[in-house]
Amino acid sequence: MTASMADHLRAVRGAMPDDYPVDLFAPEPGRAGQWAVLEAPAWASDPDAPIGGDVGTIVTPIRLRVVTGTPEGAAVMLDRARQSLTA
């Protein structure tokens, strides 16, 4: 199976806590409350373009951006995501 960058980011999102929304590449319009965005900043403009290899076999930087009401809330969200992704 040839995977796209969007497939890889969906796999990462699947490993994260599911008590707050996680969008891919950009927040959905009108997003409010606590939310996160998984991004691949240096990636090409078409996230669905095939890149080869199976999901989980690519090495590329990704970014997790979180939005909450306070800096402390952002730290908690990032810490929870980090723990779930390194487990």
C-alpha positions in Angstrom: 0.0 0.0 0.0 1.4 3.4 -0.9 0.6 6.0 1.7 0.3 9.8 1.6 1.4 12.4 4.1 -2.3 12.7 5.1 -2.3 8.9 5.8 0.7 9.3 8.1 -0.8 12.2 10.0 -4.1 10.2 10.4 -2.1 7.4 12.0 -0.4 9.8 14.4 -3.8 11.4 15.2 -5.2 7.9 15.9 -2.5 7.4 18.7 -3.4 10.7 20.4 -5.9 11.3 23.2 -9.4 11.6 21.7 -10.9 14.1 24.2 -10.1 17.1 22.1 -10.3 17.6 18.3 -7.2 17.1 16.2 -7.3 18.5 12.7 -4.8 17.8 9.9 -2.8 20.6 8.2 -5.2 23.4 9.3 -7.9 24.0 11.9 -11.5 23.5 10.7 -13.4 26.8 10.2 -15.0 28.0 13.3 -13.0 25.8 15.6 -13.5 26.8 19.3 -12.4 25.5 22.7 -9.4 23.2 23.0 -8.1 21.8 19.7 -4.9 20.8 18.0 -3.5 20.7 14.5 -1.0 18.1 13.2 1.1 19.6 10.4 4.0 18.7 8.1 5.4 22.2 7.5 7.8 21.4 4.8 5.5 19.1 2.9 4.2 19.6 -0.6 0.9 21.3 -1.2 -1.0 18.0 -1.9 -1.3 16.0 1.3 -2.9 13.1 -0.5 -0.1 12.6 -3.1 1.5 9.2 -2.7 4.9 9.1 -1.1 5.5 5.4 -1.0 6.0 3.0 1.9 3.6 1.9 4.5 2.1 4.1 7.2 4.7 4.4 9.9 7.8 4.1 7.7 8.5 7.7 6.8 10.9 10.0 8.7 9.9 13.6 8.4 9.4 16.5 10.9 5.8 17.1 11.9 4.4 19.8 14.2 1.6 19.6 16.7 0.0 23.0 17.4 -2.5 23.3 20.3 -4.9 26.0 21.3 -6.4 26.4 24.7 -7.5 29.2 27.0 -4.2 29.4 29.0 -0.5 28.6 28.5 -0.9 26.0 31.3 -3.7 24.3 29.3 -1.5 24.1 26.2 1.3 22.6 28.3 -1.1 19.9 29.6 -2.4 19.1 26.1 1.1 18.8 24.6 2.3 16.7 27.5 -0.7 14.3 27.1 0.0 14.1 23.4 3.7 13.5 23.9 3.0 10.7 26.4 0.5 8.9 24.1 2.9 9.1 21.1 5.9 7.8 23.0 4.0 4.9 24.8 
